[in-house]
Amino acid sequence: MSESWQVVFRAENMVEAALVKSRLEDAGISVMERGEAMSAAFGFTIGPLAAVDLLVPSSQFQIALEIVSEPEGEPGSPHEME
């Protein structure tokens, strides 16, 4: 049986989605995007049609939520070492 996925973050646009996805992947978390095709196909860059949901496996949801909840550059964030 395959694992279920949960939305951990709703990005306002593809740029924000790419940044948050990178933070999650840097922490070793698998990420799927949902909604990016709509904004790419029609060129939406603002508003609800530009939104992109980031989904993670349920088993990684808690740690992913902690990562997206802390400001970038704060102690413990994936980019702290850069």
C-alpha positions in Angstrom: 0.0 0.0 0.0 1.4 3.4 -0.9 1.9 6.2 1.6 -0.5 9.1 1.7 0.7 12.7 1.1 -0.4 15.8 2.9 -0.3 19.5 2.0 2.4 21.1 4.2 2.5 24.5 2.5 0.5 26.6 0.1 2.8 28.9 -1.9 1.5 32.1 -3.4 3.4 31.5 -6.7 5.9 29.2 -8.4 8.9 31.2 -7.1 7.9 30.8 -3.4 7.1 27.1 -4.0 10.6 26.5 -5.5 12.2 28.2 -2.5 10.2 26.3 0.1 10.6 23.0 -1.8 14.3 23.5 -1.9 14.4 23.9 1.9 12.4 20.7 2.4 14.5 18.7 -0.1 17.7 20.0 1.5 16.4 18.4 4.7 15.9 15.1 2.9 12.1 15.4 2.6 10.3 14.2 -0.5 8.1 16.9 -2.0 5.4 16.9 -4.7 3.9 20.0 -6.2 0.2 20.4 -7.0 -1.2 23.3 -9.0 2.0 24.4 -10.8 0.7 23.3 -14.2 -2.2 25.8 -14.0 0.1 28.8 -13.3 2.7 27.7 -15.8 0.1 27.0 -18.6 -1.8 30.3 -18.2 1.0 32.5 -16.9 -0.6 33.3 -13.6 1.9 35.0 -11.2 -0.5 36.4 -8.6 -3.8 35.4 -7.1 -5.4 32.1 -6.1 -4.8 30.6 -9.5 -1.0 31.1 -9.1 -1.0 29.1 -5.9 1.1 25.9 -5.6 0.5 23.3 -2.9 3.5 21.4 -1.6 2.8 17.9 -0.4 5.0 15.6 1.7 4.6 12.0 2.7 2.5 11.7 5.9 5.5 10.1 7.7 7.5 13.3 7.1 4.7 15.8 7.7 5.7 16.9 11.2 9.3 17.6 10.4 8.3 19.3 7.2 5.8 21.5 9.1 8.6 22.6 11.5 10.8 23.5 8.6 8.3 25.6 6.8 7.2 27.2 10.0 10.6 28.6 11.0 11.9 31.7 9.3 14.7 31.0 6.8 18.2 31.5 8.4 17.0 30.8 12.0 18.8 28.2 14.0 18.0 24.7 12.8 17.0 25.8 9.3 18.5 23.9 6.3 20.2 27.1 5.1 21.9 27.9 8.4 25.3 26.5 7.2 25.4 28.5 4.0 
